[in-house]
Amino acid sequence: MAKWTPTHEAPEPLEGPVVATITGGTILWFVLFLVQLPFYGWFADHDRTWWLWTCLAGGVLGIYGTWYVRKRDAAIKRAAAADPAAE
């Protein structure tokens, strides 16, 4: 079987408001957790408590993600400031 090779170059990665996107998603996960919390009894009766814990895990991982992308943005800005010729 022959190895497939692309016929064109890969496009440049898209950059956008990454920190805002991750922060918004984190807030959404925590809001979903808090909205479901009063219905814990119903979730437990129907064996669906994993819905609640999934939202909490998403919020906690979002906090880590926010920290990570802030550090990444700072590193990108430092690298751009150190080498003003590269854009």
C-alpha positions as CSV (number, residue, x, y, z in Angstrom):
1,M,0.0,0.0,0.0
2,A,1.5,3.3,-1.0
3,K,1.9,6.2,1.4
4,W,-0.4,9.1,0.8
5,T,1.3,12.5,0.4
6,P,-0.5,15.8,0.3
7,T,-0.5,17.7,-3.0
8,H,-0.6,21.2,-1.4
9,E,0.8,22.9,1.6
10,A,-1.2,23.0,4.9
11,P,-2.8,26.4,5.6
12,E,-1.6,28.7,8.3
13,P,-3.3,28.1,11.7
14,L,-6.2,30.4,12.5
15,E,-5.6,32.7,15.4
16,G,-8.5,34.3,17.2
17,P,-9.7,35.3,20.7
18,V,-8.5,32.0,22.2
19,V,-8.5,33.2,25.9
20,A,-12.0,34.6,25.6
21,T,-13.3,31.4,23.9
22,I,-11.8,29.1,26.6
23,T,-13.0,31.4,29.4
24,G,-16.5,31.5,27.9
25,G,-16.6,27.8,27.7
26,T,-15.4,27.4,31.3
27,I,-18.1,29.7,32.5
28,L,-20.7,27.7,30.5
29,W,-19.6,24.4,32.1
30,F,-19.8,25.9,35.6
31,V,-23.2,27.4,34.9
32,L,-24.5,24.0,33.6
33,F,-23.1,22.4,36.7
34,L,-24.9,24.9,39.0
35,V,-28.2,24.6,37.0
36,Q,-28.2,20.9,37.4
37,L,-27.2,20.8,41.0
38,P,-30.7,21.3,42.5
39,F,-31.8,18.3,40.5
40,Y,-29.2,15.9,41.9
41,G,-31.9,13.6,43.4
42,W,-33.6,13.2,40.0
43,F,-30.2,12.5,38.3
44,A,-29.4,9.9,41.1
45,D,-32.8,8.2,40.7
46,H,-32.3,7.9,36.9
47,D,-28.6,6.9,37.1
48,R,-27.5,10.1,35.4
49,T,-25.3,11.7,38.0
50,W,-22.5,11.5,35.4
51,W,-24.1,14.5,33.7
52,L,-23.5,16.6,36.7
53,W,-19.9,15.5,37.2
54,T,-19.1,15.9,33.5
55,C,-20.0,19.6,33.8
56,L,-17.9,20.0,36.9
57,A,-14.9,18.3,35.2
58,G,-15.4,20.5,32.1
59,G,-15.2,23.6,34.4
60,V,-12.1,22.4,36.2
61,L,-10.4,21.5,33.0
62,G,-11.4,24.9,31.6
63,I,-9.6,26.6,34.4
64,Y,-6.5,24.7,33.4
65,G,-7.1,25.6,29.8
66,T,-7.5,29.3,30.6
67,W,-4.2,29.2,32.4
68,Y,-2.5,27.4,29.6
69,V,-3.7,29.7,26.7
70,R,-2.8,32.8,28.7
71,K,0.8,31.5,29.1
72,R,0.8,30.6,25.4
73,D,-0.4,34.1,24.4
74,A,2.3,35.6,26.6
75,A,5.0,33.5,25.1
76,I,3.8,34.4,21.5
77,K,3.9,38.1,22.4
78,R,7.4,37.7,24.0
79,A,8.7,36.0,20.9
80,A,7.2,38.6,18.6
81,A,8.8,41.4,20.7
82,A,12.2,39.7,20.7
83,D,12.2,39.3,16.9
84,P,10.3,42.3,15.3
85,A,11.3,41.3,11.8
86,A,9.3,38.0,12.0
87,E,5.5,38.3,11.4
